[in-house]
Amino acid sequence: MKGVAAGPAQSEGEINTSARRRAWAERNLGDASRRALAEDQHHFLRQSVSTPCLSVVTRAEGAYIEDAEGRRYLDFHGNNVHHIGYGHPRLKEAIARQMDELPFAPRRFACAPATALAAKLAEISPGDLSKVLFTTGGSDAIEVALKIARAATGRHKTISFWDSFHGAGFGAASVGGEQLFRSHVIGPLLSGAEHVAPFACYRCPYGYPEKDGQPLLDLCRMTCASFVRYVLEKEGDVAAVIAEPARAVPYIPPPGFWAEVRAACDAHGALLIFDEIPTGLGKTGRMFACDHDGVVPDILVMGKALGGGILPLAAVLARPELDVAGDYAFGHYTHEKNPVSARAGLTTIQIIEEEGLVENAALVGAHALARLEDLKARFPVIGDVRGRGFLIGVELVRERGSKEPANDLAEEVLYRALDRGLSFKTTFGNTLTLTPPLITTRAQMDFAIDVIAASLAEAIDAVGNG
Ligand SMILES: Cc1ncc(COP(=O)(O)O)c(C=O)c1O
């Protein structure tokens, strides 16, 4: 049996076997935690960004998690499931009541919570997206979306972005663009999954310059969008373009990008699928990230926070005309119409709406970006600050001119921030990625930014511009 020696690029999160991770564990973990982590590693297959684990979580409440050492962290990571905060009392109560009323709906039966959630999703989604399938995870929902696109167009090819993540299944990994998930280790992926370079204005893959992270459109003429059109035309028979409207790494699209891609899809008979698994339900300060662009996809995929941070739930929403394969089965999952999960989804959306959480993400997110811009003025190692709402990135560089990634520094900042009670993740090794729950207050945001500033200052003293 072969092992895999050389590691792939760490686009998804910090390396979970690094020397710094080990040193953090030495400093922070007592005997009981060490034993629990050893047991975890004994039972679970090792995998990047997961096992071996950092610490043992024992509580998750509101915006906070606590580990077995009693350390409390403001959780600006949360896998993007914790929009309404962990363990929202109203959600727990609704789930408990639903378990009493109707715990499961076997195949062949409709149930009221599932129908109500489908109707609610159609109500809050843009355009005429209204035909729904539920799955238990985002990756499966992506598979369903791909199948719908194939069935509706009679084509099988896709265009997606390098560096994107769409899930771990074979279809999702095929359209994904990360080495971590689509390596030679797992063998051949779906044929016809074409990739193009994504929008990434600070590090434009086409080599165009930017100013303060913004594209110089007179120069680049949005080559990233033109290239999607180019490949659609050359291939001629693409079923769908699939992408995150705002990339969770994060990157915000240049203005007009999606309108141009939408027009190109229409011109070439391809569908547009938006993966809003992390961004949907308010993360970016609008209900959906694509609402910022005023572009409606043919298929919208959401997940993560839909289950309220308690239950696993994802959904695919399609335009009614895409309901074309009634004699076949695309998403016939055991928990397809689970009333308890559906109740969780419905209640989560009600909480988001009634507590004004989307507006909170917009307001507090704008405040955060302004404060991070101030930090950028103080710290030359901050090359770029970008984001929308509560999808925020702080990219660290060795030097602003060269933009050489400061991976070592970013990792040092992460562990120092954990010491100070703030959890987040790094993407591409050098970008501090902050995805707070939508309930985060201005005071909590200020605390987090103060932690980042202090950790950055300390980390620079410790490792230089790394
Ligand atoms: C953009 C995107 N798509 C798909 C997925 C996969 O979702 P899941 O982990 O629920 O399968 C994720 C999860 O991180 C994601 O961020």
The ligand as an SDF file (V2000), in Angstrom:
LIG
                    3D

 16 16  0  0  0  0  0  0  0  0999 V2000
  -17.6880   26.5780   -1.7300 C   0  0  0  0  0  0  0  0  0  0  0  0
  -17.9780   25.2380   -1.1290 C   0  0  0  0  0  0  0  0  0  0  0  0
  -18.6050   24.3140   -1.8520 N   0  0  0  0  0  0  0  0  0  0  0  0
  -18.8780   23.0830   -1.3690 C   0  0  0  0  0  0  0  0  0  0  0  0
  -18.4990   22.7240   -0.0920 C   0  0  0  0  0  0  0  0  0  0  0  0
  -18.7700   21.3190    0.3980 C   0  0  0  0  0  0  0  0  0  0  0  0
  -19.7240   21.2990    1.3900 O   0  0  0  0  0  0  0  0  0  0  0  0
  -19.7770   20.0590    2.4140 P   0  0  0  0  0  0  0  0  0  0  0  0
  -18.5250   20.1150    3.2220 O   0  0  0  0  0  0  0  0  0  0  0  0
  -21.0280   20.3010    3.2020 O   0  0  0  0  0  0  0  0  0  0  0  0
  -19.8630   18.8270    1.5880 O   0  0  0  0  0  0  0  0  0  0  0  0
  -17.8350   23.6580    0.7120 C   0  0  0  0  0  0  0  0  0  0  0  0
  -17.3890   23.2820    2.0720 C   0  0  0  0  0  0  0  0  0  0  0  0
  -16.4920   23.8460    2.6430 O   0  0  0  0  0  0  0  0  0  0  0  0
  -17.5650   24.9420    0.1860 C   0  0  0  0  0  0  0  0  0  0  0  0
  -16.9200   25.8690    0.9140 O   0  0  0  0  0  0  0  0  0  0  0  0
  1  2  1  0
  2  3  1  0
  2 15  2  0
  3  4  2  0
  4  5  1  0
  5  6  1  0
  5 12  2  0
  6  7  1  0
  7  8  1  0
  8  9  2  0
  8 10  1  0
  8 11  1  0
 12 13  1  0
 12 15  1  0
 13 14  2  0
 15 16  1  0
M  END
$$$$
